[in-house]
Amino acid sequence: MPTGLDGAKLRHMMDGYDMNGWGSAMMLVWLLIGIGVLGIVVWFATRWRGGSPPAPTSAPSTKPAQDLLDDRFALGEIDVDEYQRRRDALERGNRERAST
């Protein structure tokens, strides 16, 4: 599809300047700078609004629930009644899972 503009006419329209690919390189550089600035703005906006959850302070435990209950009782965090109530609940849950 001819447009009537060849390379010589186009260079004449640009007062004889031919960028030899530098125009494309500069467009790419400014595009990357713009994307970087936009990324920084989005990052600050999410941090300012509290968008990302705080990092966990400790890894989740992989110990069985009964062992955790025993540890809490041994450390005095729960009393005898609470220990027995929770132990019974754990045993009921284990029996229900085993029967299904």
OpenMM code with the backbone's topology and positions (N, CA, C; nanometers):
from openmm import Vec3, app, unit

residues = "MET PRO THR GLY LEU ASP GLY ALA LYS LEU ARG HIS MET MET ASP GLY TYR ASP MET ASN GLY TRP GLY SER ALA MET MET LEU VAL TRP LEU LEU ILE GLY ILE GLY VAL LEU GLY ILE VAL VAL TRP PHE ALA THR ARG TRP ARG GLY GLY SER PRO PRO ALA PRO THR SER ALA PRO SER THR LYS PRO ALA GLN ASP LEU LEU ASP ASP ARG PHE ALA LEU GLY GLU ILE ASP VAL ASP GLU TYR GLN ARG ARG ARG ASP ALA LEU GLU ARG GLY ASN ARG GLU ARG ALA SER THR".split()
positions = [
    Vec3(0.0841, -0.1162, 0.0000),
    Vec3(0.0000, 0.0000, 0.0000),
    Vec3(0.0894, 0.1235, 0.0000),
    Vec3(0.1063, 0.1874, -0.1113),
    Vec3(0.1954, 0.3033, -0.1181),
    Vec3(0.1344, 0.4236, -0.0487),
    Vec3(0.2199, 0.4950, 0.0235),
    Vec3(0.1740, 0.6145, 0.0943),
    Vec3(0.2270, 0.7409, 0.0306),
    Vec3(0.3185, 0.7272, -0.0613),
    Vec3(0.3760, 0.8453, -0.1256),
    Vec3(0.4971, 0.8986, -0.0526),
    Vec3(0.5340, 0.8350, 0.0606),
    Vec3(0.6513, 0.8803, 0.1353),
    Vec3(0.7584, 0.7727, 0.1271),
    Vec3(0.8689, 0.8038, 0.0647),
    Vec3(0.9812, 0.7122, 0.0691),
    Vec3(1.0813, 0.7648, 0.1712),
    Vec3(1.1915, 0.6945, 0.1893),
    Vec3(1.2897, 0.7322, 0.2908),
    Vec3(1.3443, 0.8721, 0.2718),
    Vec3(1.3708, 0.9119, 0.1472),
    Vec3(1.4278, 1.0447, 0.1215),
    Vec3(1.3281, 1.1537, 0.1563),
    Vec3(1.2026, 1.1356, 0.1179),
    Vec3(1.1008, 1.2371, 0.1491),
    Vec3(1.0790, 1.2474, 0.3003),
    Vec3(1.0813, 1.1318, 0.3683),
    Vec3(1.0607, 1.1330, 0.5130),
    Vec3(1.1753, 1.2042, 0.5839),
    Vec3(1.3011, 1.1785, 0.5415),
    Vec3(1.4152, 1.2467, 0.6025),
    Vec3(1.4076, 1.3966, 0.5765),
    Vec3(1.3598, 1.4352, 0.4575),
    Vec3(1.3471, 1.5773, 0.4267),
    Vec3(1.2437, 1.6419, 0.5186),
    Vec3(1.1366, 1.5673, 0.5492),
    Vec3(1.0344, 1.6223, 0.6386),
    Vec3(1.0897, 1.6397, 0.7801),
    Vec3(1.1891, 1.5596, 0.8163),
    Vec3(1.2485, 1.5682, 0.9493),
    Vec3(1.3735, 1.6549, 0.9477),
    Vec3(1.3854, 1.7450, 0.8528),
    Vec3(1.5001, 1.8348, 0.8383),
    Vec3(1.6314, 1.7593, 0.8254),
    Vec3(1.6264, 1.6416, 0.7640),
    Vec3(1.7472, 1.5676, 0.7369),
    Vec3(1.7944, 1.4797, 0.8501),
    Vec3(1.7220, 1.4745, 0.9604),
    Vec3(1.7640, 1.3908, 1.0733),
    Vec3(1.7121, 1.2490, 1.0547),
    Vec3(1.8011, 1.1553, 1.0708),
    Vec3(1.7664, 1.0139, 1.0664),
    Vec3(1.8278, 0.9520, 1.1912),
    Vec3(1.7454, 0.8949, 1.2777),
    Vec3(1.7952, 0.8491, 1.4073),
    Vec3(1.8637, 0.7137, 1.4012),
    Vec3(1.8548, 0.6416, 1.2920),
    Vec3(1.9211, 0.5119, 1.2767),
    Vec3(1.8866, 0.4152, 1.3902),
    Vec3(1.7623, 0.4090, 1.4334),
    Vec3(1.7201, 0.3152, 1.5376),
    Vec3(1.7250, 0.3698, 1.6784),
    Vec3(1.7891, 0.4856, 1.6981),
    Vec3(1.7975, 0.5407, 1.8336),
    Vec3(1.6614, 0.5874, 1.8834),
    Vec3(1.5749, 0.6283, 1.7949),
    Vec3(1.4400, 0.6692, 1.8366),
    Vec3(1.3643, 0.5526, 1.8986),
    Vec3(1.3762, 0.4355, 1.8363),
    Vec3(1.3103, 0.3167, 1.8903),
    Vec3(1.3721, 0.2777, 2.0241),
    Vec3(1.5028, 0.2880, 2.0355),
    Vec3(1.5699, 0.2541, 2.1615),
    Vec3(1.5260, 0.3482, 2.2731),
    Vec3(1.5150, 0.4768, 2.2423),
    Vec3(1.4731, 0.5731, 2.3451),
    Vec3(1.3278, 0.5506, 2.3846),
    Vec3(1.2428, 0.5136, 2.2886),
    Vec3(1.1035, 0.4833, 2.3237),
    Vec3(1.0984, 0.3637, 2.4187),
    Vec3(1.1802, 0.2642, 2.3933),
    Vec3(1.1841, 0.1474, 2.4797),
    Vec3(1.2351, 0.1847, 2.6191),
    Vec3(1.3385, 0.2677, 2.6263),
    Vec3(1.3920, 0.3108, 2.7552),
    Vec3(1.2857, 0.3848, 2.8352),
    Vec3(1.2149, 0.4782, 2.7726),
    Vec3(1.1124, 0.5547, 2.8432),
    Vec3(0.9927, 0.4673, 2.8808),
    Vec3(0.9623, 0.3686, 2.7980),
    Vec3(0.8553, 0.2754, 2.8325),
    Vec3(0.8930, 0.1967, 2.9576),
    Vec3(1.0161, 0.1476, 2.9642),
    Vec3(1.0610, 0.0739, 3.0823),
    Vec3(1.0643, 0.1619, 3.2068),
    Vec3(1.1070, 0.2865, 3.1906),
    Vec3(1.1066, 0.3800, 3.3044),
    Vec3(0.9639, 0.4028, 3.3528),
    Vec3(0.8713, 0.4209, 3.2605),
    Vec3(0.7307, 0.4416, 3.2968),
    Vec3(0.6725, 0.3218, 3.3695),
    Vec3(0.7031, 0.2022, 3.3208),
    Vec3(0.6540, 0.0813, 3.3869),
    Vec3(0.7141, 0.0705, 3.5273),
    Vec3(0.8412, 0.1042, 3.5409),
    Vec3(0.9054, 0.1004, 3.6718),
    Vec3(0.8418, 0.1987, 3.7707),
    Vec3(0.8164, 0.3206, 3.7239),
    Vec3(0.7527, 0.4216, 3.8099),
    Vec3(0.6126, 0.3755, 3.8498),
    Vec3(0.5379, 0.3210, 3.7550),
    Vec3(0.4043, 0.2714, 3.7854),
    Vec3(0.4107, 0.1569, 3.8874),
    Vec3(0.5073, 0.0682, 3.8714),
    Vec3(0.5233, -0.0414, 3.9667),
    Vec3(0.5537, 0.0083, 4.1069),
    Vec3(0.6389, 0.1092, 4.1170),
    Vec3(0.6732, 0.1660, 4.2480),
    Vec3(0.5510, 0.2314, 4.3113),
    Vec3(0.4722, 0.3033, 4.2320),
    Vec3(0.3511, 0.3676, 4.2839),
    Vec3(0.2533, 0.2625, 4.3356),
    Vec3(0.2342, 0.1559, 4.2600),
    Vec3(0.1425, 0.0503, 4.3034),
    Vec3(0.1949, -0.0158, 4.4309),
    Vec3(0.3257, -0.0403, 4.4381),
    Vec3(0.3840, -0.1024, 4.5567),
    Vec3(0.3623, -0.0140, 4.6799),
    Vec3(0.3891, 0.1168, 4.6664),
    Vec3(0.3684, 0.2068, 4.7799),
    Vec3(0.2212, 0.2141, 4.8187),
    Vec3(0.1334, 0.2153, 4.7207),
    Vec3(-0.0097, 0.2244, 4.7503),
    Vec3(-0.0573, 0.1016, 4.8276),
    Vec3(-0.0113, -0.0166, 4.7893),
    Vec3(-0.0544, -0.1365, 4.8619),
    Vec3(0.0074, -0.1421, 5.0011),
    Vec3(0.1302, -0.0967, 5.0156),
    Vec3(0.1922, -0.0952, 5.1483),
    Vec3(0.1245, 0.0079, 5.2377),
    Vec3(0.0867, 0.1220, 5.1807),
    Vec3(0.0249, 0.2287, 5.2587),
    Vec3(-0.1136, 0.1850, 5.3067),
    Vec3(-0.1872, 0.1136, 5.2214),
    Vec3(-0.3207, 0.0686, 5.2577),
    Vec3(-0.3174, -0.0590, 5.3394),
    Vec3(-0.2017, -0.1166, 5.3574),
    Vec3(-0.1919, -0.2408, 5.4334),
    Vec3(-0.2368, -0.3600, 5.3512),
    Vec3(-0.2101, -0.3587, 5.2209),
    Vec3(-0.2578, -0.4629, 5.1324),
    Vec3(-0.1893, -0.5967, 5.1501),
    Vec3(-0.0663, -0.5979, 5.1915),
    Vec3(0.0021, -0.7262, 5.2058),
    Vec3(-0.0028, -0.7693, 5.3519),
    Vec3(-0.0323, -0.8963, 5.3757),
    Vec3(-0.0403, -0.9426, 5.5143),
    Vec3(0.0987, -0.9464, 5.5778),
    Vec3(0.1054, -0.9294, 5.7070),
    Vec3(0.2360, -0.9353, 5.7737),
    Vec3(0.2929, -1.0763, 5.7661),
    Vec3(0.4220, -1.0831, 5.7660),
    Vec3(0.4882, -1.2127, 5.7607),
    Vec3(0.4661, -1.2860, 5.8924),
    Vec3(0.4445, -1.4170, 5.8856),
    Vec3(0.4241, -1.4907, 6.0102),
    Vec3(0.5516, -1.4892, 6.0944),
    Vec3(0.5330, -1.4790, 6.2256),
    Vec3(0.6488, -1.4712, 6.3142),
    Vec3(0.7085, -1.6078, 6.3408),
    Vec3(0.6287, -1.7115, 6.3258),
    Vec3(0.6814, -1.8461, 6.3451),
    Vec3(0.6145, -1.9401, 6.2460),
    Vec3(0.6837, -2.0461, 6.2164),
    Vec3(0.6291, -2.1448, 6.1231),
    Vec3(0.5159, -2.2212, 6.1909),
    Vec3(0.4151, -2.2602, 6.1144),
    Vec3(0.3069, -2.3375, 6.1743),
    Vec3(0.3600, -2.4707, 6.2272),
    Vec3(0.2996, -2.5138, 6.3345),
    Vec3(0.3449, -2.6369, 6.3985),
    Vec3(0.2998, -2.7589, 6.3176),
    Vec3(0.3855, -2.8583, 6.3148),
    Vec3(0.3508, -2.9837, 6.2487),
    Vec3(0.3243, -3.0938, 6.3504),
    Vec3(0.3218, -3.0564, 6.4788),
    Vec3(0.2972, -3.1543, 6.5846),
    Vec3(0.1491, -3.1912, 6.5850),
    Vec3(0.1184, -3.3137, 6.6195),
    Vec3(-0.0226, -3.3532, 6.6322),
    Vec3(-0.0920, -3.2721, 6.7420),
    Vec3(-0.2226, -3.2594, 6.7298),
    Vec3(-0.2997, -3.1787, 6.8241),
    Vec3(-0.2865, -3.2304, 6.9669),
    Vec3(-0.2836, -3.3614, 6.9839),
    Vec3(-0.2712, -3.4188, 7.1190),
    Vec3(-0.1401, -3.3775, 7.1837),
    Vec3(-0.0320, -3.3757, 7.1062),
    Vec3(0.0977, -3.3341, 7.1618),
    Vec3(0.0959, -3.1869, 7.2013),
    Vec3(0.0326, -3.1040, 7.1192),
    Vec3(0.0222, -2.9609, 7.1528),
    Vec3(-0.0580, -2.9414, 7.2807),
    Vec3(-0.1661, -3.0171, 7.2935),
    Vec3(-0.2478, -3.0093, 7.4143),
    Vec3(-0.1672, -3.0530, 7.5367),
    Vec3(-0.0917, -3.1602, 7.5230),
    Vec3(-0.0073, -3.2066, 7.6339),
    Vec3(0.0960, -3.1003, 7.6736),
    Vec3(0.1561, -3.0381, 7.5734),
    Vec3(0.2557, -2.9336, 7.6017),
    Vec3(0.1929, -2.8159, 7.6754),
    Vec3(0.0753, -2.7732, 7.6319),
    Vec3(0.0097, -2.6587, 7.6977),
    Vec3(-0.0259, -2.6922, 7.8422),
    Vec3(-0.0690, -2.8162, 7.8655),
    Vec3(-0.1017, -2.8578, 8.0019),
    Vec3(0.0249, -2.8636, 8.0879),
    Vec3(0.1323, -2.9159, 8.0304),
    Vec3(0.2583, -2.9272, 8.1054),
    Vec3(0.3142, -2.7896, 8.1401),
    Vec3(0.2938, -2.6914, 8.0536),
    Vec3(0.3439, -2.5561, 8.0795),
    Vec3(0.2522, -2.4762, 8.1712),
    Vec3(0.1356, -2.5324, 8.2053),
    Vec3(0.0433, -2.4631, 8.2943),
    Vec3(-0.0436, -2.3599, 8.2238),
    Vec3(-0.0501, -2.3666, 8.0912),
    Vec3(-0.1327, -2.2704, 8.0171),
    Vec3(-0.2815, -2.3018, 8.0302),
    Vec3(-0.3147, -2.4296, 8.0550),
    Vec3(-0.4541, -2.4690, 8.0747),
    Vec3(-0.4622, -2.5553, 8.1994),
    Vec3(-0.5808, -2.5550, 8.2614),
    Vec3(-0.5979, -2.6336, 8.3833),
    Vec3(-0.6463, -2.7746, 8.3493),
    Vec3(-0.6672, -2.8567, 8.4537),
    Vec3(-0.7029, -2.9975, 8.4348),
    Vec3(-0.8369, -3.0107, 8.3619),
    Vec3(-0.9352, -2.9311, 8.4035),
    Vec3(-1.0678, -2.9402, 8.3405),
    Vec3(-1.0619, -2.9069, 8.1920),
    Vec3(-0.9907, -2.8017, 8.1577),
    Vec3(-0.9767, -2.7615, 8.0181),
    Vec3(-0.9019, -2.8690, 7.9381),
    Vec3(-0.7988, -2.9262, 7.9997),
    Vec3(-0.7212, -3.0316, 7.9333),
    Vec3(-0.8102, -3.1522, 7.9027),
    Vec3(-0.8874, -3.1958, 8.0014),
    Vec3(-0.9726, -3.3135, 7.9815),
    Vec3(-1.0827, -3.2859, 7.8794),
    Vec3(-1.1413, -3.1678, 7.8843),
    Vec3(-1.2470, -3.1326, 7.7889),
    Vec3(-1.1929, -3.1346, 7.6462),
    Vec3(-1.0766, -3.0756, 7.6250),
    Vec3(-1.0189, -3.0712, 7.4898),
    Vec3(-0.9696, -3.2086, 7.4448),
    Vec3(-0.9152, -3.2871, 7.5384),
    Vec3(-0.8695, -3.4217, 7.5029),
    Vec3(-0.9878, -3.5080, 7.4598),
    Vec3(-1.1000, -3.4960, 7.5314),
    Vec3(-1.2209, -3.5716, 7.4951),
    Vec3(-1.2720, -3.5289, 7.3575),
    Vec3(-1.2667, -3.3991, 7.3298),
    Vec3(-1.3112, -3.3504, 7.1990),
    Vec3(-1.2220, -3.4041, 7.0876),
    Vec3(-1.0929, -3.4087, 7.1126),
    Vec3(-1.0010, -3.4646, 7.0125),
    Vec3(-1.0284, -3.6128, 6.9884),
    Vec3(-1.0524, -3.6864, 7.0942),
    Vec3(-1.0791, -3.8302, 7.0805),
    Vec3(-1.2105, -3.8540, 7.0069),
    Vec3(-1.3150, -3.7711, 7.0346),
    Vec3(-1.4413, -3.7838, 6.9617),
    Vec3(-1.4207, -3.7558, 6.8140),
    Vec3(-1.3416, -3.6541, 6.7827),
    Vec3(-1.3145, -3.6215, 6.6424),
    Vec3(-1.2380, -3.7315, 6.5716),
    Vec3(-1.1437, -3.7923, 6.6417),
    Vec3(-1.0680, -3.9031, 6.5824),
    Vec3(-1.1572, -4.0237, 6.5572),
    Vec3(-1.2500, -4.0523, 6.6517),
    Vec3(-1.3412, -4.1670, 6.6321),
    Vec3(-1.4350, -4.1411, 6.5155),
    Vec3(-1.4839, -4.0155, 6.5018),
    Vec3(-1.5752, -3.9839, 6.3917),
    Vec3(-1.5056, -3.9960, 6.2568),
    Vec3(-1.3809, -3.9524, 6.2498),
    Vec3(-1.3053, -3.9634, 6.1238),
    Vec3(-1.2763, -4.1082, 6.0903),
    Vec3(-1.2501, -4.1874, 6.1922),
    Vec3(-1.2181, -4.3292, 6.1688),
    Vec3(-1.3411, -4.4062, 6.1220),
    Vec3(-1.4600, -4.3654, 6.1656),
    Vec3(-1.5818, -4.4380, 6.1286),
    Vec3(-1.6319, -4.4013, 5.9884),
    Vec3(-1.5844, -4.2929, 5.9313),
    Vec3(-1.6298, -4.2540, 5.7961),
    Vec3(-1.5390, -4.3026, 5.6884),
] * unit.nanometer
topology = app.Topology()
chain = topology.addChain("A")
for resn in residues:
    res = topology.addResidue(resn, chain)
    for name in ("N", "CA", "C"):
        topology.addAtom(name, app.Element.getBySymbol(name[0]), res)
